[in-house]
Amino acid sequence: MTPKELHKWYLEATSRLNFGSFNQNAQKPYEELTVEQKFIDEYISNKIKAKVKETIWKLVDKITKYNLRNWSGASHNQREIWKGMINMWIKEIDELEKELGL
Protein backbone atom coordinates (compact mmCIF):
# COMPACT_ATOMS: atom_id res chain seq x y z
CA MET A 1 0.00 0.00 0.00
CA THR A 2 1.85 3.00 -1.28
CA PRO A 3 1.00 6.68 -0.89
CA LYS A 4 0.35 6.71 -4.65
CA GLU A 5 -2.24 3.91 -4.28
CA LEU A 6 -3.82 5.74 -1.37
CA HIS A 7 -4.13 8.90 -3.44
CA LYS A 8 -5.70 6.91 -6.27
CA TRP A 9 -8.34 5.67 -3.81
CA TYR A 10 -8.84 9.24 -2.63
CA LEU A 11 -9.53 10.31 -6.21
CA GLU A 12 -11.94 7.40 -6.69
CA ALA A 13 -13.80 8.25 -3.48
CA THR A 14 -14.00 11.97 -4.14
CA SER A 15 -15.32 11.39 -7.68
CA ARG A 16 -18.54 10.28 -6.00
CA LEU A 17 -18.87 13.34 -3.75
CA ASN A 18 -20.51 16.68 -4.36
CA PHE A 19 -18.25 19.44 -5.59
CA GLY A 20 -16.84 21.35 -2.63
CA SER A 21 -16.93 18.35 -0.28
CA PHE A 22 -13.22 17.71 -0.74
CA ASN A 23 -9.94 19.48 -1.46
CA GLN A 24 -10.09 20.61 -5.08
CA ASN A 25 -6.33 21.21 -5.07
CA ALA A 26 -5.69 17.49 -4.60
CA GLN A 27 -7.74 16.48 -7.65
CA LYS A 28 -4.72 15.58 -9.78
CA PRO A 29 -2.35 12.66 -10.28
CA TYR A 30 -0.05 11.83 -7.37
CA GLU A 31 3.04 12.96 -9.31
CA GLU A 32 1.58 16.48 -9.59
CA LEU A 33 0.90 16.92 -5.87
CA THR A 34 2.98 19.28 -3.78
CA VAL A 35 5.34 17.92 -1.13
CA GLU A 36 2.82 18.90 1.54
CA GLN A 37 -0.02 17.12 -0.28
CA LYS A 38 2.09 13.98 -0.74
CA PHE A 39 2.93 14.06 2.97
CA ILE A 40 -0.73 13.45 3.82
CA ASP A 41 -0.87 10.31 1.66
CA GLU A 42 2.50 9.12 2.99
CA TYR A 43 1.48 9.70 6.60
CA ILE A 44 -1.82 7.83 6.28
CA SER A 45 -0.18 5.03 4.29
CA ASN A 46 2.47 4.54 6.99
CA LYS A 47 -0.19 4.52 9.74
CA ILE A 48 -2.22 1.87 7.89
CA LYS A 49 0.87 -0.26 7.27
CA ALA A 50 1.88 -0.05 10.93
CA LYS A 51 -1.62 -1.08 12.07
CA VAL A 52 -1.74 -3.99 9.62
CA LYS A 53 1.71 -5.18 10.73
CA GLU A 54 0.73 -4.86 14.40
CA THR A 55 -2.46 -6.85 13.78
CA ILE A 56 -0.61 -9.58 11.89
CA TRP A 57 1.92 -10.04 14.67
CA LYS A 58 -0.77 -10.04 17.37
CA LEU A 59 -2.38 -12.92 15.51
CA VAL A 60 0.96 -14.73 15.25
CA ASP A 61 1.46 -14.23 18.99
CA LYS A 62 -1.98 -15.68 19.78
CA ILE A 63 -1.38 -18.71 17.56
CA THR A 64 2.06 -19.28 19.08
CA LYS A 65 0.75 -19.01 22.65
CA TYR A 66 -2.08 -21.43 21.85
CA ASN A 67 0.34 -23.96 20.42
CA LEU A 68 2.76 -23.61 23.35
CA ARG A 69 -0.05 -24.19 25.88
CA ASN A 70 -0.93 -27.41 24.12
CA TRP A 71 2.61 -28.43 23.16
CA SER A 72 3.44 -30.67 26.13
CA GLY A 73 0.37 -32.87 25.71
CA ALA A 74 0.73 -33.19 21.96
CA SER A 75 2.12 -36.18 20.14
CA HIS A 76 5.31 -35.93 18.11
CA ASN A 77 3.25 -35.98 14.91
CA GLN A 78 1.01 -33.15 16.15
CA ARG A 79 4.06 -31.07 17.05
CA GLU A 80 5.49 -31.61 13.57
CA ILE A 81 2.18 -30.54 12.03
CA TRP A 82 2.16 -27.38 14.18
CA LYS A 83 5.76 -26.60 13.26
CA GLY A 84 4.90 -26.93 9.59
CA MET A 85 1.82 -24.73 9.96
CA ILE A 86 3.73 -22.06 11.87
CA ASN A 87 6.50 -22.04 9.27
CA MET A 88 3.89 -21.80 6.50
CA TRP A 89 2.18 -18.86 8.26
CA ILE A 90 5.48 -17.08 8.76
CA LYS A 91 6.23 -17.41 5.04
CA GLU A 92 2.75 -16.09 4.21
CA ILE A 93 3.26 -13.18 6.60
CA ASP A 94 6.63 -12.39 5.01
CA GLU A 95 4.99 -12.41 1.56
CA LEU A 96 2.11 -10.23 2.78
CA GLU A 97 4.49 -7.74 4.34
CA LYS A 98 6.47 -7.52 1.09
CA GLU A 99 3.25 -7.10 -0.91
CA LEU A 100 2.05 -4.31 1.39
CA GLY A 101 5.47 -2.70 1.57
CA LEU A 102 5.69 -3.19 5.35
Residue pairs with C-beta under 8 A, 6 or more apart in sequence:
1 45
1 48
1 49
1 52
1 100
1 101
2 45
2 101
3 30
3 38
3 41
3 42
3 44
3 45
4 30
4 41
5 45
6 41
6 44
6 45
6 48
7 26
7 30
7 33
7 41
8 30
10 26
10 41
11 27
14 21
14 22
14 27
25 37
26 33
26 37
30 38
30 41
33 41
49 100
49 101
49 102
52 100
52 102
53 97
53 102
56 93
56 96
56 97
60 89
60 90
60 93
63 86
63 89
64 86
67 82
67 86
71 79
71 82
74 82
96 102
